[in-house]
Amino acid sequence: MARQPVVRANDWGSLAPATLGAWEPTKSVTVVVPTFNYQRTLPYVLAGLAAQSYPAHLLEVLVVDDQSSPPQELPDVRPENTRIIRVEDGWGRANACHLGALAADGEVLHWYDADMLAHREEVEAHARWHHLVDYAVPGGHKLFVDPTSLFEADPAAVRDRIAAGEAADLFPGEEHEPHQWVEDYWAKTSDLRTAGPRAQRFHIGMTGSVTKALYLDSDGFDVTLRLGEDMHLGHSLAQAGGVFVVDREARSWHLGRSQVLRRAEQVNRYNDPYLADLVPTMRPKRNKRGRAYQVPYLEVVLTAGPADDTIRVVDALLDGDVPDLRVTVVGPWSSVHQDRVQPVEDPVLETRLVHRSYLHEPRVRLVESVDARSDAEFVLTLPDVTLAPLPAALAALLDDLERTHHGARLLSYDSGAVARLERTSALARVGRLAVDGDDLEALLDEAFGTKAYDATAVGFVPVGDREVERFTLPARPPMDPDKSETKLHRALEKASGEVRTPPAQAPAEEQKRGLFGRKK
C-alpha cells in the first residue's frame, strides 16, 4: 500500500491539486446544508448547488431542517440527489451538522450554510483535495453581499447563469465585502501555509469540507455549542491529523453579513468562556496562572513507582509554571482495599499512599490504562520517576515546540530511558500516514520535526533534589495585632515590589499637631 503524500506541519503548498475541469473525480460528496427558517435563501442555495461542475451521480445534498417554522420544504430547483432530514433532538448548527454527517452517504462531507451561493466549480474545488489525501480540510473563499436583488430572480434562471460560469456577475454594482479578519490572517501566513498548528483557529465551516473518515476519527462537532462551533471543530480535526487548506477557487457569495460580523463584540463575549474551556490553542483566552480547563494544554503520563518518588514527581509537575495541565498516573488502583490490615504492613502500601495523595486533586487522574489518544494539545510521557522537572522546565520546553511548530522533544535520561513531549496532532497525522514497514520516528520528523535533548540540560533533576515548598507554621504565642499588620504590609511590598502605606496610618503631614506646630 502506497503512503499518502506527507504535508509538513500545515504547508499544504507541497500538494498538487488537479486543475479544475481537467480531471476525473471518483469520490462521492455529501453537501450538508443546515437550515433554520432560511426559506427565503435556501431556494437559491440549492439552485447554485444544482449548477455544479461536479458529476451529478457523485453529488448528494442533505438539507438538515433544525425545526424551522413552518417546516422547511424542498424547492423545485435542486440537485438530482437531494433529500431533507429533520432534527428531532437538540438544536443549533453544530447539532444539525453532526446529524447530517452521520446520515450522509458521501465519502466527503462539505458543510454549506443555507445563506451561501456557490460558483460553478465550488464543490469540485473542494473535492480535488480529498482525492489527494484523506486528511485535508479545505476552506473556500467568499464575499458578503446584499442579496435583495437576487430575490427578484427566478431560482431556475440563477441556476442557469451559474452553470454558464456567470456567478461572479450576479451582483453588479453591489458592495462585495471580504471576510476581513480571515483574509488578514491568510495574508500574514501565506494562506495558512506558515501558520503551523495555529491554522486550526481559522477553520471556517460555512464553506469547509472534510473526509467522512477524518470527521469520524475526530471528536467532531460539539453539539452543545450554539456559537463558535467551527473553531472547536477545527481543533477536533487538527487533533485527528488534519491539514487546513485555503482554496481561493472554491468561491461563494454569502447572502448578507454574518452574525459574527454584525455583532462581533457580543458574539466574542459569548464564545470566550466556551472556547477557552474546550480549545487549548486559544491560549490568549486562558489565564496564565491559577486555572485548569476542561481540555488541558498539557497532559503528563507516568506509571506509578515507589510512593515517595512518585509523589515527588507529581508534586513537582503541579508546582510548575504550567498550571493548565492534567497528570495521569497509571497504577493498580483497584487493589487499594478496605480490609483489616496492619496499616504500615499493607502489601499495597506504596499504591495506597499515592492513591490517597491524589484522590481529591482535580488535576490528577488515577487510571489503570491510558487512553489511545489524549485530548490535550501536548502529551509528556515520563519513562519512570527518577527525574522531576524544575518549575520553569515544562513551560520552556512547550514554548520551544510552539516556536518551531515541531512535533516532539525527546528527553534522554542517563539510564538510556527517554521522556517524550509530543504534539497530539502530530501523532495523529503520523498515524494517518504510516504504512507497514514505516519508521514512525523518521515519519514524525519528516511531517513535523523533532529534536532530542539531555533531560538534565533542560531542567530535569534527580527526584530527590526537587524540593516543593511547603507551609511552615511553628508553635508560638500570639503576636500583637499592630506588629502583625506591619508584617502583613511588608509581605505585600515584597511580593509586589511596591511600597505600601498601611491604611490605618495617615501621612505625617495630616497628623494632628499641638501648640507651636509640634506633633502630639
N, C-alpha and C positions, 0 to 999 in steps of 0.2 A: 504493500500500500504506500503510495507516494505521500510525502508530507505536504501540508499546505504551505503557501508562502509565509515567511516569517516577517512580521512587521515589528520593528524595534520601537519599543515604548508606544507612542502614538503617531509615528511618522508614516502615515498611510501613503505618502508620495512614492514609496517603493513599489506599490501595486500599480498594475497597468490595466485599467478597466477597458472594456470593449467600447468601440466608437458607436454612438447612438445610430441605430438604423443599419448597422453593418455587422450584425451578429445574430446567432440563433439561440434564443432563450430556451431553457428546458425546465426551469423550476416554477412551480405554482406559487402564486402570490394571493394572499387574502388582504384586502384593504378593509381595515376595521374603522368604521365611522360611528363614534359615539354621538348621540344626539339627545338634547333635552329642549323641547319647544323651539326647534330650528326649522319649523315648517316653511318659513319663507326662503331660506337659503339652501336647504337640502336639495330641492329640485335642480339647482344649478351645480351643486357639488356633484351629484350623480350624473348630470349631463357632461361635465368635464371628464369624469371617470369613464363614461361611455365612449369618449373620443380618443382613448389612449392608444398609443402605438404598440403597447404590449399585447401579445397574442390573446384573443378573447378566451380561447379554450384553457389558458393558464391563469386567468384572472377571475377571482371571486371577490364580490363586495358584500360585506357583512355590516348591516346597519344595526346598531345596538340602541334601542329606544329606552332611555333612562326614565321611564314613567312620564312621558310627555302628556300634556293635557291640552287638547284632545290627543289620543294616541297617534303616534306618527304612522302615516301610511306611505307606501312606496309610490312615487310618481310614475307616469308612463315612460318618460325618457330616463333610461337607466341602463347599466351594463347588462349583458345577457344573463350572467350568473349573479344575480343579486337576491339576497334574502334578508329578512329582518327578524331579530330576536328581541325579546322584551325582558328588562331587568325585573326580577321578582323580589330579590333580597338585596338590601343595601342601596346606596345611591352615590352619585358623583362620577366624574370622568374616569378616575382610576379604577373604580369598581366596574364600570361599563367596559373599559378597555380590557381589563383582565378577563371578564366574562367572554368578550369577543375572542381573545387569544385562545381560550380553552375550546371554544366552539369552532374555530377556524379550521378549514381543510387544507389551507395552503402551507407550503414549506417555508414561506416567508411571510412575516406579519408586517403590514405597513399601516401605521396609525395615521389617520387623516381626519381632521376635525370637520364638523358639519358647517363651518363657515370658511372653507378653503376651496379655491377654484384652480384646478390643475391645468398646466400646459400639457401639450400632447405627449411629450416624452417623459413626464414626471415619474410614472411607475417604472418605466424601462430604465431610467437613470438610476433609480434605487436598486432595482433587481440585479443589475450587472455586477455590483459589488458582492452580492451574495453568491454569485456564480464563481467568484474568485476565492473567497474564504468564508467560513461559516461563523466568523466572529466579528464581522464588520457591523458597525452601527451608523449608517449614513444619515445625514440630516440635509434637508433641502434648503433652497433659497426662496425667500418670499418677500413680497411688498404689500403693505397695508394700503387699502384704497376704499373710498366711499362707494358702496355698492348700489346706491339709489338708481343710477342709470341702468344698471343691469336688470333690475326688476321690471323694466319696461319691455325686455326682450323675451321671446319665447324660448324655453329651455332647448327645444329641438334646434333652433337657429344658433344658439350658443354652442351646442354640441358640434354642429357642422363647421362653425368657424374655428373651433379648437382643433377639430380633425384636419382642417386645412392648414394648420400651423399659424393661425392668426390670434392666438391667445394674448400675445403681447399688445395687440391693438384694441383690446376690448374696452379700455378706459381712456380714450383720448381726452386731453385737456384736464384730467383729474390729477390731483397730487398723489404721487406714488411714494409712500413713506417707508423707508427701510426699517428693519428691526435693529435699531441703532446700537443698543448695548451689546447685542450679539455680534454685529458687524465690527464693532470696535475691537472686541476681543479676537475675532478671527483675524483682523488686520495685524494685531500685535503678535500673533502666534502662527503666521503663515497658514491660515485656515486650519488651526489646531495641530499642525504637524510638529510644532515645537512645544506644545502645551504639556506633553507628558501626561502624568497621572491626573492633572487638573482638567484635562479635556472633558471629563465626565460632567463637570459642573455646567457645561454649555450644551447638554443634551436637550434639544427642543422637540418635544414629542408630537407637536401638531403636524409635522411632516417627517417623522422618523420612521425607520424600519429596522428589522432585526430578523434573523432566522428564528423559526419557532423553537428549534433545538436550543439556541442560546438563551432565549427567553425562559424556557422551562428549566434550564440549568441555573438560572439566576433566581433571586428572590422575587423577581417580577414587580409589578405594581403593589404598593401598599394600599390595599383597598379601603383603609380607614382615612386616608388623606383626602381632603377636599380641595386643597390647593398645593402647589409645589410638587405634584406627583412626578413630573418629568425629571426634576433634579434627583429625586430619590431613585427613579428608575435608572437614570444614568449611573448612579453609584452601584446599583444592583448589577447592571450589565458589565460595568468595569470589574467588579469583584468576580464575575464569571469569565473574564478574559477579553472583554470587548475592546475594539479599537474604534474611535469616533472619527468619522469621515465627513468632510464638507463637500457636497456636490452642488456646484452652482448651476449645473444643467438640469437639476431636479427643481423646476421652477413652479411657483404657485402665486396666486393672488390671495391675500387674506381679506375677506369681505367685512370691513370695519376694523376698528382698532381693538386690540386685545384688552382684556380686563387689567392685565399687568401694566400695560402702557397707560391706560386711563386712570388707574388708581394705584400706581406703583407703591407709594408710601404705605397705604393701608394694607395692600397685599403683602408687602415685605414684613410689616409688623405682625401680620397673622402668621406668616410662614416661618419666621425666625425660630421660635421655640420648637417647632416640629422638625425643621431641617437640622437644627443644632443637635437635637437628640438622636436623629436617625442617620445622619451623613457625616462621618468623621472628617471628610475632606473639606467640610465647611468650617475650617479652623477659625476664621475671623468671627464666627458666631458663637464660639465656645470660649469659656473663661480660661485664662492661662493657668490659674491656680485654684485649687479647692473644690473642683467639681468632677463628678463622674456622670456619664451619659449612658443611655440605653445601649447604644452601639459604641464600643470603645475605640479609641485611636490605636491603642496597642494592647495586644494580649500576650502575656508571658506564660509559657507552658513549662512545667518541670515535674519530674517524678519525685515523690517524697523519698528522702533518705533518712539518715539519723535525725531524730527530732530536733536537737539543738541546732544543727547546721541548717536544716530545712527552715526552721523558724527565723534564723538569722537572715537567710536569703530572702524569704518572703517579706520580712520586715524592711529589709534594705530596698526592695522594689517599691514598697508602699511609701517609703521615706524619700523617694527620689523626686526629681524635678518634673516627672510626668505623672500627674495625678489621674489623667484621663486614660486609665488602663484597667485591665482585668487580669488577675493572676489565677491561672488554672493549675491546681495541684492534683496530680494523679496519684492515687493510692487505694489500698483495700479498705475503704471507709466502712463498708458494711460489716467488717469484722469487729468494729467497736461495739461492745455489748454492755448490758446492764446486769450481768450475772454477778453473784457474790464472789469476790476475789480479793486477796490482799492487794491493795492499790499499787504499791511500788513493785510488786512481783507479777503484775498483769502481763501475760505473754504478748499482748498487743499494746504495751505501754507506749512505745515510740509512735505508733499510729494514733493512739488516743490523744497524746499531747499536741500533735499537730492539728488533729481534728478539732479539739476544744479551742485551740488558739484562734482558729479562723471560722468557726461555725457561724458566728454572727457578724463577720466582717463582710460588708456588701460588695467589696471589690475582689473578693476571693471566692473562687468556685472549687469545691472539693468533688472530684469526679473519679470514676474508676476506669473510664476510657475517654479518649479525646475525639471530638467531632472531626469528620473528614475535612471540613473547611471552616475556617473561622470567619465571623462576620466583621472582625476588626480590620482596620486598614493595614496594620503590620502585625506580625507574629514573631516573637522571640522564643526560641526553643532552647532551653538550657540542658546540657547533657548530664549534669549532676549538680550537687550542691557544695562543690568545693570552692567556687568563686562567687563573689557578690559584687554588684555594681556600686560605685560611689554615687552620691546624689546627682551629679551632673552628667553621668556617663550616658544614660539612655537618651536624654534629650539631645545630646551632642551627636550621637550615632544616628538618630532619626533625622536630625537636620542635615547630616551628611547624605543620607539617602534622598531626602527631599530635594536638595540642591542638584544632585546628579541625575535624578529620575531613575536611578538604578533599581534593580530588583532584590538585591540581597547583600548582606555583610556577613562574612564568615569569621568567627572569632575563635582562634585556636588556643587551647589550653596546653600547659606544659606536658600533661599526660597524653597528649595526642587527641583528646576529645575536642569537639567543635560545637560552639553555640552558633545558632543560625538566626539572624534577624532578617525576615523576608517580607516582601510586599505581597499581600494576599492576591491581588490582581495579577501579579507576575506569575505566581504559582499556577493560577487558574489558566492563564494564557499558555504556559508550557504544557499543562495537562491537555489542552485542546490540540496543540501542535504535535505532541510526541507520537511517534510510531514505534513499532517493535524495533529494538536494537539501538534506539537513540540514547546518546549520553545526555541525561537530563541536566547535569551541571553545565555542560557546554551549551545546551539549548537555552538555559536560563541566562547565561552570559550573552549569547547572541541576541536574544529577544529584549533584554533589559539592561544587562550589565551587572557584574558582581565585583566584589573586592574583598580581600582577606586581610585581617589584622591579627596581631598578637593580642589576646584579650587583656593582658596586663598593661599593654601600651595604650589602651583606650578606656581606662577607668574601671577595670575589674581587679579586685584584690582578694587575697585569701579570705575565706569566710570568717575566720577568727579575728581578722583585723578590721572588719567592718562593724563599727560601733553605731548603733542607732540611739540617739539621745533619749533619755527617759527623764521623767519628772523627779525632782528631789523635794522632799518636804520633811525636814528633820523635826523632832520634838523640840519645842521652845515655848517660853512664856509669851503671852500676848504682847504685841508692840503697841506703843502709844499711837492712836489714830493719826495724829498730825505727822509723826515721823513716817508712818506707813504711807500717808499721802505723798510725802516728799519722794519716797522710793517709787511710788506709782508714776509720778511725772518724770523722774529720771529714766525709768524703764521705757516710757513712751518716747522721750527725747532720743534715747539710744537707738530705738527701733526705727524712728522716722528721720533721724538726723536733724531735727528741728528743736530749737529751744522753746519750751512752752512756759507760759506764766500760769501758775496754779490759779484756777478760777476764784478760790477763796481769798487770794492775796491781791489787794488793789495796788496799782502802781504807786511808787513813793510820793509823787507829786500830788496824788489825790488823798493821801492820808491826812487825818486831822492834825492841826498844829495848835500849839498853845500860845501864850504871851510871847511877843518878840519873834514869832515865827518858828519857835522851837517845836520839834515833834514831841507829841505827848508820849 
